Every structure is written in structure tokens, then in C-alpha cells.
């Protein structure tokens, strides 16, 4: 059984996830994932000081059993000489995304009151109305940026309404969300971004404190009110917990859906046979959304910590060592999916990992699915032709949250 120290001596730098910093690899990480999955599926990455797992079964195990409590505390940051990042850490350590066990269950149970199936189902018609309004503008111009004109504003508006804040604030919420995603989506520390992240964190914190004060004066339906008033066995959240989990819900509610829409439209344009198939049979839209989530998952990888010494794939992962679970690789594991690199919008057996697995399965998944289904159905119904404009594609410099900066297309309405 090989340990990290033993494996590091013969480490192959060409297998490192650090290669995602290369724009060409970021644009298409799947060949790298394929190599990792076939050559070294439980790989010690000395550049990240973490294990990297890429097989479907192993990723499920990590997501289900390993610890999400991986955020450095303010004290740990001070020991590393990174005291300036303490305000960010104070927010992260209270977010359910980075908690385990009872602490995680408590927050998730309280937050889930705002995302009941009934509440999400009521939103479906409203999501249709928002989508139609956004597409009306594109129809008038005959062109659109799928990201800026639909993928970004749709979930931003819906998230604002789910939170219970003015929908007119959605552009500011989206800007903050994109900034904060840099913190949770990149594994390199970028000193140049630190000041901006601190400003963003301070601004978001103050914004949600203001909204909490408004809610106490004049309650309105939404996540903020649900978090303030929800009670389980006499337990209620502190204001700091409400703020922290409004922030992570805001980010998660926007980034995943923005990337689903942008990545999904690109995948369909690159597979015209599947696009034509979907046009011919709109009833396939729900299955198509699941396949697009599998094929180009908005979240490519996530980190966990080993809860104890564990053997996996002939490697010894020691307690509290970091493990990167590569969802993008697991979703294309041939041991789990037939023709995994092919896009099949009618794929039936499609238990992908785009929303995670186990205790941290995304509780906003039903909402993201409805937004995705609505967006793709409306695009195909409204436009008889959607064509990618010429020019290079630029992927966001976010190594975990995969999405495009822009996706310019020309569109044509009617039967022409």
C-alpha cells in the first residue's frame, strides 16, 4: 500500500490538476481526467498537497463519507501569515457547505424550509415569465450572449426572489456571486484577488445584515425570513449564521444554473444531431438537462478531508489529508456510463454527480433543474435557429466551477 510520501517521489507533473491553470486544459479538461482515471485513479498530487480521485465509485465514497470541514479557521490563517483573509474565513466556517454531522444537519434542516417542493413548484410559472421576458430582448436584436442575456440574469432574479430581497438587486447579487465563487472555486491563493474578495465579503455581509433588519421590521416570504424564524427543537440560527448561509445559497443558486445554461447550449451546438433530436421531441428536455449536467458538470471538483486512515485504490489516505473528488471525471467513467464521452439527450440510466451525493447533495437541485428545463425549452420554442458566432471561446478562470465568460450566438425566430 503506497502512501503520499512514497508516491510523491515518482509523481508525474503532467497528471496534476494544477494543469487546469493552462487555458487549453481548462477549455477541455476531459483528456486529463481520462488519464488520471485510467493511469492513476487515486493520485497523490504533490503540487496541490492532495489526493485526486476520479473513478465514479471512489468519488461517491468521498462525497458520502469524507469530511467537508476543510476551511481554515481564523487562527489557522494567522499561523500561515494570512491574517488579512480572516473576514472571509469567519463567513466560510459558518456555511453549511463546509460543515459535517449535526452542525451541517441543523443548518440544512432550517434552510430547506425555503426550498420545499411546493415552494419550488409555485415558482415554475414565474420562471417561465422571467425567461420569456429575457428572450424577448434577444429576439428583437437577432443575437444574444447566452451567458449575459439568459444564463446569468435568470438565476440571479430567481435567487433574489427566493432570498426575499428586491429582484432589482439581482445584478449586484450576480457580481458578488461571481467574485465569491473565486474563493470556493480555485485552489490557488491569488494575492492580487485578496483585496477584492475582502471588499466583496464585507459588502455582502453588510447587505444581508441590512436585509435582516428590514425583515424584522416588515417580514416577507423568502430564505432570509425562513432562516430567521425557523426553529427545530427550540434552536434558531444566529445572525452570523443567517448571513453566511444566505451568501452560500446566493452563490450556489446562481453559479450552477448560469453554467448549466451556458455549457449546455454550447454542448448542443457542438452536437447538432442531438439539438435536432431535442427540437423534434421537446418531451426529452428533462432527460436532456440531466445529460447536459453529466456531460459538462457546472461543478467539476470539490474537496473533502479523510475522516480517518483509509485505503483506496491501493493507496493509504491518512486522516485529515485533503482529497479532491473530480466530479467531471466520475461523470465520464466508462465503468458507470455507456459511451461516456458521447452526448445522448435520451440517456435513461443517468445518476450523475453534478449535484453531489450524500449529506451535501445540493438542496437547490430541484430549482436548478426547473430553471434549466425552462431555459432550454424556451430557447428551442422561441428560436428556429441558434448558431454560434465565430471567434474563440473563453472559459472562466475558475477551476472548480466550469463556465464560459461569453457565448455569443445569432438567433432566428419563426419557421425560416
C-alpha positions as CSV (number, residue, x, y, z in Angstrom):
1,X,0.0,0.0,0.0
2,X,1.6,3.3,-1.1
3,X,1.5,6.4,1.0
4,X,1.6,10.0,-0.2
5,X,5.3,10.3,0.6
6,X,6.1,7.1,-1.4
7,X,4.0,8.2,-4.4
8,X,5.4,11.7,-4.5
9,X,8.9,10.5,-5.3
10,X,7.7,9.4,-8.7
11,X,4.9,11.9,-9.3
12,X,4.1,12.7,-12.9
13,X,3.6,16.5,-13.2
14,X,1.5,16.0,-16.3
15,X,-1.2,14.4,-14.2
16,X,-1.6,17.3,-11.8
17,X,-4.9,19.2,-11.6
18,X,-2.7,22.3,-11.5
19,X,-2.6,21.9,-15.3
20,X,-6.1,23.4,-15.2
21,X,-4.4,26.8,-15.0
22,X,-3.4,26.2,-18.6
23,X,-6.2,27.8,-20.7
24,X,-6.1,24.9,-23.2
25,X,-6.6,22.3,-20.5
26,X,-9.3,24.4,-18.8
27,X,-11.1,24.6,-22.1
28,X,-11.1,20.8,-22.3
29,X,-10.1,19.0,-19.1
30,X,-11.6,15.7,-20.0
31,X,-8.4,14.2,-21.6
32,X,-6.6,15.0,-18.3
33,X,-9.4,13.4,-16.3
34,X,-9.2,10.3,-18.6
35,X,-5.5,9.9,-18.0
36,X,-6.0,10.2,-14.3
37,X,-8.8,7.7,-14.2
38,X,-7.0,5.1,-16.3
39,X,-3.4,5.6,-15.2
40,X,-3.6,6.6,-11.5
41,X,-7.2,6.8,-10.3
42,X,-6.2,7.6,-6.7
43,X,-3.4,10.0,-7.4
44,X,-1.2,12.0,-5.0
45,X,-0.8,15.5,-6.4
46,X,2.3,17.0,-4.7
47,X,1.6,20.4,-6.3
48,X,-1.8,20.6,-4.5
49,X,-0.7,18.5,-1.5
50,X,-3.9,16.5,-2.0
51,X,-5.2,13.2,-3.3
52,X,-7.2,13.3,-6.5
53,X,-9.8,10.6,-7.1
54,X,-11.5,10.2,-10.5
55,X,-13.5,6.9,-10.6
56,X,-17.2,7.1,-10.1
57,X,-17.3,4.7,-7.2
58,X,-14.4,6.4,-5.4
59,X,-15.9,9.9,-5.9
60,X,-19.2,8.6,-4.4
61,X,-17.4,7.3,-1.4
62,X,-15.5,10.5,-0.9
63,X,-18.7,12.6,-1.2
64,X,-20.6,10.4,1.1
65,X,-18.1,9.5,3.8
66,X,-15.4,12.1,3.9
67,X,-15.4,15.4,5.8
68,X,-16.5,18.7,4.3
69,X,-15.0,20.6,7.2
70,X,-12.0,21.9,5.4
71,X,-12.0,25.6,5.8
72,X,-9.0,27.1,7.7
73,X,-10.1,28.8,10.9
74,X,-9.1,32.4,11.6
75,X,-6.4,31.0,13.9
76,X,-5.0,28.7,11.2
77,X,-4.9,31.6,8.8
78,X,-2.9,33.7,11.3
79,X,-0.4,30.8,11.7
80,X,0.1,30.8,7.9
81,X,0.6,34.6,7.8
82,X,-2.7,35.1,6.1
83,X,-4.5,37.2,8.8
84,X,-5.8,39.5,6.1
85,X,-8.2,36.8,4.9
86,X,-9.8,36.4,8.4
87,X,-13.1,38.1,7.5
88,X,-13.6,35.6,4.7
89,X,-12.8,32.7,7.0
90,X,-15.3,33.9,9.5
91,X,-18.1,33.6,6.9
92,X,-16.9,30.3,5.4
93,X,-16.7,28.5,8.7
94,X,-20.4,29.1,9.4
95,X,-21.6,27.9,5.9
96,X,-23.3,24.5,5.7
97,X,-21.1,23.7,2.7
98,X,-18.1,23.3,5.0
99,X,-19.8,21.6,8.0
100,X,-20.4,18.0,9.0
101,X,-22.7,16.0,11.1
102,X,-25.1,17.7,13.5
103,X,-23.8,21.2,12.7
104,X,-24.5,20.6,9.0
105,X,-27.8,18.9,9.5
106,X,-29.0,21.7,11.7
107,X,-28.3,24.4,9.1
108,X,-29.5,22.3,6.2
109,X,-32.8,21.5,8.0
110,X,-33.5,25.1,8.7
111,X,-32.6,26.3,5.3
112,X,-34.6,23.6,3.5
113,X,-37.8,25.2,4.7
114,X,-37.3,27.8,1.9
115,X,-36.8,25.2,-0.8
116,X,-39.8,22.8,-0.2
117,X,-41.1,21.1,-3.4
118,X,-44.3,23.2,-3.0
119,X,-42.4,26.5,-2.9
120,X,-40.2,25.5,-5.9
121,X,-43.2,24.2,-7.9
122,X,-45.0,27.5,-7.4
123,X,-42.1,29.3,-8.9
124,X,-42.2,27.3,-12.2
125,X,-44.7,29.6,-13.9
126,X,-42.9,32.7,-12.8
127,X,-39.6,31.3,-14.1
128,X,-41.3,30.9,-17.5
129,X,-42.3,34.6,-17.4
130,X,-38.8,35.7,-16.5
131,X,-37.3,33.6,-19.3
132,X,-39.8,34.9,-21.9
133,X,-39.0,38.4,-20.9
134,X,-35.3,37.9,-21.2
135,X,-35.6,36.2,-24.6
136,X,-37.9,38.9,-26.0
137,X,-34.9,41.2,-26.0
138,X,-32.7,38.7,-27.9
139,X,-35.5,38.2,-30.4
140,X,-35.6,41.9,-31.2
141,X,-31.9,42.0,-31.8
142,X,-31.4,38.7,-33.6
143,X,-28.4,37.9,-31.5
144,X,-27.6,37.2,-27.9
145,X,-24.9,36.3,-25.4
146,X,-26.4,33.2,-23.9
147,X,-24.4,33.8,-20.6
148,X,-25.0,37.5,-20.1
149,X,-28.6,37.6,-21.6
150,X,-30.0,34.4,-20.1
151,X,-27.7,32.3,-18.1
152,X,-26.7,35.0,-15.6
153,X,-29.9,37.1,-15.1
154,X,-32.4,34.2,-14.9
155,X,-31.0,32.5,-11.8
156,X,-30.0,35.9,-10.4
157,X,-33.5,37.2,-10.5
158,X,-35.0,33.9,-9.2
159,X,-32.4,33.7,-6.4
160,X,-33.2,37.3,-5.3
161,X,-36.8,36.3,-5.0
162,X,-36.0,33.1,-3.2
163,X,-34.0,35.1,-0.7
164,X,-36.7,37.6,-0.3
165,X,-34.7,40.6,-1.4
166,X,-35.7,43.1,-4.2
167,X,-35.3,41.5,-7.6
168,X,-33.9,44.8,-8.8
169,X,-30.8,43.9,-6.8
170,X,-30.1,40.9,-9.0
171,X,-27.2,42.5,-11.0
172,X,-25.4,43.3,-7.8
173,X,-26.0,39.9,-6.3
174,X,-24.6,38.3,-9.5
175,X,-21.5,40.4,-9.4
176,X,-20.9,39.4,-5.8
177,X,-21.6,35.8,-6.5
178,X,-19.1,35.7,-9.3
179,X,-16.5,37.2,-7.0
180,X,-17.2,34.9,-4.1
181,X,-17.1,31.9,-6.4
182,X,-13.4,32.7,-6.9
183,X,-12.9,31.8,-3.2
184,X,-14.7,28.5,-3.3
185,X,-13.8,27.6,-6.9
186,X,-10.0,27.9,-7.0
187,X,-7.3,26.0,-5.2
188,X,-4.6,28.5,-5.7
189,X,-4.2,31.6,-3.4
190,X,-4.1,34.7,-5.6
191,X,-2.8,37.6,-3.5
192,X,-3.9,40.0,-6.3
193,X,-7.5,39.0,-5.7
194,X,-7.4,39.1,-1.9
195,X,-8.4,42.8,-1.5
196,X,-11.3,42.4,-3.9
197,X,-12.5,39.3,-2.1
198,X,-12.4,41.1,1.2
199,X,-14.4,44.1,-0.2
200,X,-16.9,41.7,-1.7
201,X,-17.3,39.8,1.6
202,X,-17.7,43.0,3.6
203,X,-20.3,44.3,1.1
204,X,-22.3,41.1,1.1
205,X,-22.2,40.8,4.9
206,X,-23.5,44.4,5.3
207,X,-26.1,43.9,2.6
208,X,-27.6,40.9,4.3
209,X,-27.4,42.5,7.7
210,X,-29.5,45.4,6.3
211,X,-32.0,42.9,4.8
212,X,-32.3,41.1,8.1
213,X,-33.1,44.4,9.8
214,X,-35.8,45.0,7.2
215,X,-37.2,41.5,7.6
216,X,-37.5,42.1,11.4
217,X,-39.5,45.3,10.7
218,X,-41.5,44.0,7.8
219,X,-41.3,40.3,7.1
220,X,-41.6,39.0,3.6
221,X,-41.5,35.4,2.2
222,X,-38.1,34.0,1.3
223,X,-35.0,32.3,2.6
224,X,-33.9,35.2,4.9
225,X,-37.2,35.1,6.7
226,X,-37.2,31.3,6.8
227,X,-33.7,31.3,8.4
228,X,-34.6,34.0,10.9
229,X,-37.9,32.3,12.0
230,X,-37.3,28.6,11.5
231,X,-37.0,26.6,14.7
232,X,-36.0,23.0,15.4
233,X,-36.4,21.8,19.0
234,X,-36.1,25.3,20.2
235,X,-33.0,26.0,18.2
236,X,-32.7,29.1,16.0
237,X,-29.8,30.5,13.9
238,X,-27.6,33.4,14.9
239,X,-27.5,36.5,12.7
240,X,-24.0,35.5,11.6
241,X,-25.2,32.1,10.6
242,X,-28.1,33.6,8.6
243,X,-25.8,35.9,6.8
244,X,-23.2,33.2,6.0
245,X,-25.8,30.8,4.6
246,X,-27.6,33.4,2.6
247,X,-24.3,34.1,0.9
248,X,-23.5,30.5,0.1
249,X,-27.1,29.9,-1.1
250,X,-26.9,33.0,-3.3
251,X,-23.7,31.8,-4.8
252,X,-24.8,28.2,-5.3
253,X,-28.1,29.2,-6.6
254,X,-26.6,31.3,-9.4
255,X,-23.3,29.8,-10.4
256,X,-24.6,26.3,-11.0
257,X,-27.5,27.4,-13.2
258,X,-25.6,30.0,-15.1
259,X,-23.0,27.4,-16.1
260,X,-25.6,24.7,-16.8
261,X,-27.3,27.0,-19.3
262,X,-24.1,28.3,-21.0
263,X,-22.3,24.9,-21.0
264,X,-25.5,23.1,-22.2
265,X,-26.2,25.4,-25.1
266,X,-22.6,25.1,-26.3
267,X,-22.8,21.3,-26.0
268,X,-26.0,21.2,-28.1
269,X,-24.5,23.5,-30.7
270,X,-21.5,21.2,-30.9
271,X,-23.7,18.1,-31.3
272,X,-26.3,19.2,-34.0
273,X,-27.8,15.8,-34.2
274,X,-28.8,16.0,-30.5
275,X,-30.0,19.5,-30.9
276,X,-32.2,18.4,-33.8
277,X,-33.5,15.4,-31.8
278,X,-34.5,17.7,-29.0
279,X,-36.3,20.1,-31.3
280,X,-38.2,17.1,-32.8
281,X,-39.2,15.9,-29.3
282,X,-39.4,18.6,-26.6
283,X,-40.6,16.0,-24.1
284,X,-36.9,15.0,-23.9
285,X,-36.0,18.3,-22.2
286,X,-35.9,16.9,-18.7
287,X,-33.7,14.0,-19.7
288,X,-31.5,16.4,-21.8
289,X,-30.9,18.6,-18.8
290,X,-29.7,15.6,-16.8
291,X,-27.4,14.6,-19.7
292,X,-26.0,18.1,-20.0
293,X,-25.3,18.1,-16.3
294,X,-23.4,14.9,-16.7
295,X,-21.6,15.8,-19.8
296,X,-20.4,19.3,-18.7
297,X,-21.0,19.5,-15.0
298,X,-21.0,23.0,-13.7
299,X,-19.1,21.9,-10.6
300,X,-16.0,20.0,-11.7
301,X,-14.4,19.0,-8.4
302,X,-14.8,19.5,-4.7
303,X,-12.5,18.9,-1.7
304,X,-13.0,16.8,1.3
305,X,-10.8,15.6,4.2
306,X,-10.2,12.0,5.1
307,X,-12.1,11.3,8.4
308,X,-9.5,8.5,9.3
309,X,-6.8,6.5,7.7
310,X,-8.5,4.9,4.6
311,X,-7.2,2.6,1.9
312,X,-8.5,3.4,-1.6
313,X,-7.2,2.0,-4.8
314,X,-4.1,0.6,-3.2
315,X,-3.2,4.0,-1.6
316,X,-3.2,4.9,2.0
317,X,-5.0,8.2,2.6
318,X,-4.2,9.4,6.1
319,X,-6.6,11.1,8.4
320,X,-7.2,14.8,7.6
321,X,-5.4,14.6,4.3
322,X,-7.2,16.6,1.5
323,X,-8.9,14.7,-1.2
324,X,-10.2,16.2,-4.5
325,X,-13.3,14.4,-5.8
326,X,-13.3,15.1,-9.5
327,X,-17.0,15.1,-10.5
328,X,-16.1,15.9,-14.1
329,X,-14.1,12.6,-14.3
330,X,-16.6,10.5,-12.4
331,X,-19.4,11.6,-14.8
332,X,-17.5,10.2,-17.7
333,X,-16.4,6.9,-16.1
334,X,-17.0,4.1,-18.6
335,X,-17.4,1.7,-15.7
336,X,-20.6,3.6,-14.9
337,X,-21.8,5.2,-18.1
338,X,-22.1,3.7,-21.6
339,X,-20.2,5.8,-24.2
340,X,-19.4,8.4,-21.5
341,X,-17.8,10.9,-23.9
342,X,-20.8,10.9,-26.1
343,X,-23.8,13.2,-25.6
344,X,-27.1,11.3,-25.5
345,X,-30.0,13.5,-24.6
346,X,-32.3,10.5,-24.1
347,X,-29.9,8.7,-21.7
348,X,-32.1,6.9,-19.2
349,X,-29.6,5.5,-16.6
350,X,-28.1,8.7,-15.7
351,X,-27.3,9.0,-12.0
352,X,-24.7,11.7,-12.5
353,X,-22.9,13.5,-9.6
354,X,-23.3,17.1,-10.8
355,X,-25.3,18.0,-7.6
356,X,-23.1,15.9,-5.4
357,X,-24.1,12.9,-3.3
358,X,-25.0,12.0,0.3
359,X,-25.4,14.6,3.1
360,X,-24.2,17.5,1.0
361,X,-26.4,16.8,-2.1
362,X,-27.5,20.2,-3.4
363,X,-30.9,21.1,-1.8
364,X,-31.3,23.6,-4.6
365,X,-31.2,20.9,-7.3
366,X,-35.0,20.9,-7.9
367,X,-34.9,24.7,-8.6
368,X,-31.8,24.4,-10.8
369,X,-33.5,21.7,-12.8
370,X,-36.6,23.7,-13.3
371,X,-34.6,26.8,-14.4
372,X,-32.6,24.6,-16.8
373,X,-35.6,22.9,-18.3
374,X,-37.4,26.2,-18.7
375,X,-34.4,27.9,-20.4
376,X,-33.8,25.1,-22.9
377,X,-37.4,24.6,-23.7
378,X,-38.0,28.3,-24.3
379,X,-34.8,28.7,-26.4
380,X,-35.9,25.9,-28.7
381,X,-39.5,27.0,-28.9
382,X,-38.7,30.7,-29.5
383,X,-35.8,30.3,-32.0
384,X,-35.9,28.2,-35.1
385,X,-32.2,28.6,-35.5
386,X,-29.4,29.2,-33.0
387,X,-25.9,29.5,-34.4
388,X,-22.6,30.1,-32.6
389,X,-20.8,33.2,-33.7
390,X,-17.2,32.8,-35.0
391,X,-14.4,33.5,-32.6
392,X,-12.6,31.9,-29.7
393,X,-14.4,30.7,-26.6
394,X,-13.1,31.9,-23.3
395,X,-13.7,29.8,-20.2
396,X,-13.9,31.5,-16.8
397,X,-10.7,31.3,-14.7
398,X,-12.5,29.3,-12.1
399,X,-11.0,25.8,-11.8
400,X,-13.9,24.1,-10.0
401,X,-16.9,26.0,-11.3
402,X,-16.8,25.4,-15.0
403,X,-18.4,28.0,-17.2
404,X,-17.9,30.3,-20.2
405,X,-17.3,34.0,-20.0
406,X,-19.5,34.6,-23.0
407,X,-21.4,32.6,-25.6
408,X,-22.4,34.8,-28.5
409,X,-25.0,33.4,-30.9
410,X,-27.2,34.6,-33.6
411,X,-30.9,33.6,-33.4
412,X,-33.8,33.5,-35.7
413,X,-37.5,33.3,-34.8
414,X,-40.2,31.6,-36.7
415,X,-40.0,28.9,-39.3
416,X,-37.4,30.5,-41.6
